[in-house]
C-alpha cells in the first residue's frame, strides 16, 4: 500500500471490503500489523462505498467537513450513492457507471419531484476538477 496515496489506498480497501465482506476480518488483522502512521491514513475505510469514485468523493467531503448517509434506499427510486442534509442526492458516475442516460434522467426527475436536489459527478470532474464539485455541493447545502 505504500506505493499508493492515501485516497487511492482507502479506495482499494473500500472496494475489497464491499466486494468480499467475508474476508474483511482477515484484512482487519493484516491492517493492525501496519505501522501506526500508515494505519492512521487508512482509518476512514468503509464497506458502504460501492466504487472507487464514491470512496474518493467520501474522503474528500469528510476532509471538507461534510458528512452524509451513504447508499440510501429511496422508495420508488432505489438506492442512491449519498444523501446530504436529508435533501441533496449525490450520484458518483464513475467508469463503472452501468445505468443508461435515460434511466439517470428518470431517477433524477423522480428525486426532484420528491423534493431532492440531485447532483451528478463523473470521474474526470471528481479527479481533475474537485474545486467545481465542492463548490457545487457547498452551494447546494447553503440553499434552504
LUMDRENFI-14545 format. One record per residue (C-alpha): residue number from 1; chain; x, y, z. Coordinates in steps of 0.1 Angstrom, whole numbers. Last residue first. Layout:
+-----+-------+-------+-------+-------+
|   n | chain |    c1 |    c2 |    c3 |
+-----+-------+-------+-------+-------+
| NUM |     A |     X |     Y |     Z |
...
+-----+-------+-------+-------+-------+
END
This chain:
+-----+-------+-------+-------+-------+
|   n | chain |    c1 |    c2 |    c3 |
+-----+-------+-------+-------+-------+
| 144 |     A |  -327 |   264 |    21 |
| 143 |     A |  -297 |   269 |     0 |
| 142 |     A |  -262 |   267 |    16 |
| 141 |     A |  -260 |   230 |    11 |
| 140 |     A |  -265 |   233 |   -27 |
| 139 |     A |  -238 |   260 |   -28 |
| 138 |     A |  -214 |   238 |    -8 |
| 137 |     A |  -221 |   209 |   -31 |
| 136 |     A |  -215 |   229 |   -63 |
| 135 |     A |  -183 |   245 |   -49 |
| 134 |     A |  -170 |   210 |   -38 |
| 133 |     A |  -175 |   196 |   -73 |
| 132 |     A |  -160 |   226 |   -91 |
| 131 |     A |  -129 |   225 |   -68 |
| 130 |     A |  -126 |   188 |   -74 |
| 129 |     A |  -116 |   195 |  -110 |
| 128 |     A |   -93 |   166 |  -121 |
| 127 |     A |  -105 |   135 |  -101 |
| 126 |     A |  -141 |   145 |   -94 |
| 125 |     A |  -147 |   161 |  -127 |
| 124 |     A |  -129 |   133 |  -146 |
| 123 |     A |  -149 |   106 |  -129 |
| 122 |     A |  -184 |   120 |  -133 |
| 121 |     A |  -204 |   140 |  -108 |
| 120 |     A |  -242 |   140 |  -105 |
| 119 |     A |  -260 |   164 |   -82 |
| 118 |     A |  -297 |   159 |   -74 |
| 117 |     A |  -318 |   183 |   -52 |
| 116 |     A |  -345 |   163 |   -35 |
| 115 |     A |  -381 |   174 |   -32 |
| 114 |     A |  -399 |   142 |   -42 |
| 113 |     A |  -404 |   155 |   -78 |
| 112 |     A |  -367 |   161 |   -79 |
| 111 |     A |  -360 |   125 |   -70 |
| 110 |     A |  -384 |   113 |   -96 |
| 109 |     A |  -368 |   135 |  -123 |
| 108 |     A |  -333 |   124 |  -113 |
| 107 |     A |  -343 |    88 |  -115 |
| 106 |     A |  -358 |    92 |  -149 |
| 105 |     A |  -328 |   112 |  -162 |
| 104 |     A |  -305 |    85 |  -149 |
| 103 |     A |  -326 |    59 |  -166 |
| 102 |     A |  -323 |    77 |  -199 |
| 101 |     A |  -286 |    81 |  -195 |
| 100 |     A |  -282 |    44 |  -191 |
|  99 |     A |  -272 |    26 |  -159 |
|  98 |     A |  -238 |    10 |  -156 |
|  97 |     A |  -214 |    35 |  -142 |
|  96 |     A |  -182 |    15 |  -138 |
|  95 |     A |  -162 |    44 |  -152 |
|  94 |     A |  -175 |    66 |  -124 |
|  93 |     A |  -209 |    84 |  -120 |
|  92 |     A |  -209 |    95 |   -84 |
|  91 |     A |  -245 |   104 |   -75 |
|  90 |     A |  -251 |   129 |   -48 |
|  89 |     A |  -286 |   135 |   -35 |
|  88 |     A |  -293 |   166 |   -15 |
|  87 |     A |  -323 |   167 |     8 |
|  86 |     A |  -316 |   149 |    41 |
|  85 |     A |  -287 |   172 |    48 |
|  84 |     A |  -266 |   152 |    24 |
|  83 |     A |  -277 |   120 |     8 |
|  82 |     A |  -251 |    97 |    -9 |
|  81 |     A |  -249 |    70 |   -35 |
|  80 |     A |  -286 |    65 |   -42 |
|  79 |     A |  -305 |    32 |   -38 |
|  78 |     A |  -339 |    27 |   -55 |
|  77 |     A |  -362 |    53 |   -69 |
|  76 |     A |  -398 |    43 |   -58 |
|  75 |     A |  -388 |    42 |   -21 |
|  74 |     A |  -353 |    58 |   -15 |
|  73 |     A |  -326 |    34 |    -3 |
|  72 |     A |  -296 |    53 |     9 |
|  71 |     A |  -261 |    40 |    -1 |
|  70 |     A |  -242 |    65 |    20 |
|  69 |     A |  -256 |    90 |    45 |
|  68 |     A |  -238 |   123 |    48 |
|  67 |     A |  -208 |   141 |    61 |
|  66 |     A |  -192 |   173 |    50 |
|  65 |     A |  -162 |   186 |    70 |
|  64 |     A |  -141 |   193 |    39 |
|  63 |     A |  -119 |   163 |    47 |
|  62 |     A |  -151 |   143 |    50 |
|  61 |     A |  -161 |   155 |    15 |
|  60 |     A |  -127 |   145 |     1 |
|  59 |     A |  -129 |   110 |    17 |
|  58 |     A |  -164 |   104 |     5 |
|  57 |     A |  -157 |   116 |   -30 |
|  56 |     A |  -127 |    93 |   -33 |
|  55 |     A |  -147 |    65 |   -19 |
|  54 |     A |  -175 |    70 |   -44 |
|  53 |     A |  -150 |    72 |   -72 |
|  52 |     A |  -135 |    38 |   -63 |
|  51 |     A |  -169 |    22 |   -62 |
|  50 |     A |  -195 |     7 |   -39 |
|  49 |     A |  -189 |    27 |    -8 |
|  48 |     A |  -205 |    12 |    23 |
|  47 |     A |  -177 |   -11 |    32 |
|  46 |     A |  -158 |    17 |    48 |
|  45 |     A |  -122 |    28 |    52 |
|  44 |     A |  -115 |    61 |    71 |
|  43 |     A |   -86 |    48 |    92 |
|  42 |     A |   -63 |    42 |    62 |
|  41 |     A |   -40 |    72 |    69 |
|  40 |     A |   -39 |    63 |   106 |
|  39 |     A |   -28 |    27 |    97 |
|  38 |     A |     2 |    41 |    79 |
|  37 |     A |    13 |    62 |   108 |
|  36 |     A |     7 |    33 |   132 |
|  35 |     A |    29 |     9 |   114 |
|  34 |     A |     9 |   -20 |    98 |
|  33 |     A |     2 |   -52 |   117 |
|  32 |     A |   -33 |   -40 |   126 |
|  31 |     A |   -41 |   -38 |    89 |
|  30 |     A |   -35 |   -75 |    84 |
|  29 |     A |   -60 |   -84 |   111 |
|  28 |     A |   -85 |   -61 |    96 |
|  27 |     A |   -80 |   -77 |    62 |
|  26 |     A |   -85 |  -111 |    76 |
|  25 |     A |  -118 |   -99 |    91 |
|  24 |     A |  -128 |   -84 |    57 |
|  23 |     A |  -127 |  -119 |    42 |
|  22 |     A |  -164 |  -125 |    44 |
|  21 |     A |  -171 |   -89 |    33 |
|  20 |     A |  -156 |   -96 |    -2 |
|  19 |     A |  -168 |   -70 |   -27 |
|  18 |     A |  -175 |   -42 |    -2 |
|  17 |     A |  -145 |   -46 |    20 |
|  16 |     A |  -122 |   -51 |   -11 |
|  15 |     A |  -136 |   -20 |   -28 |
|  14 |     A |  -132 |     0 |     4 |
|  13 |     A |   -96 |   -12 |     8 |
|  12 |     A |   -88 |     0 |   -28 |
|  11 |     A |  -105 |    33 |   -22 |
|  10 |     A |   -85 |    37 |    11 |
|   9 |     A |   -53 |    31 |    -8 |
|   8 |     A |   -63 |    55 |   -35 |
|   7 |     A |   -71 |    83 |   -10 |
|   6 |     A |   -39 |    76 |    10 |
|   5 |     A |   -15 |    79 |   -20 |
|   4 |     A |    -5 |    45 |   -33 |
|   3 |     A |    30 |    29 |   -34 |
|   2 |     A |    30 |    23 |     3 |
|   1 |     A |     0 |     0 |     0 |
+-----+-------+-------+-------+-------+
END
